[in-house]
Amino acid sequence: MDMKHVDVGEFGEKEKRKRGCKLEKNPQKYRYMVRLNEAENKRFLSIYGQSGMKSMSHFIADCVLNKQNSNSE
């Protein structure tokens, strides 16, 4: 039996192999869902189309986090 692929450390433990994707420094793990009626969806798609952004999720995050709230007055 050939055990060359197993690297045994000083105390007999196996060293961990790095697998999978690298972990992000700031993972985006929170998700929210909204429901729109037909009129709201048409308006949303129109505004999204005018924005020129390629990602709908980035567009929504930009609208929610970077725009002034019009109801603040």
Secondary structure by P-SEA (a helix, b strand, c coil): cccccccccccccccccccccccccccccbbbbbbbcaaaaaaaaaaaaaaccccaaaaaaaaaccccccccc
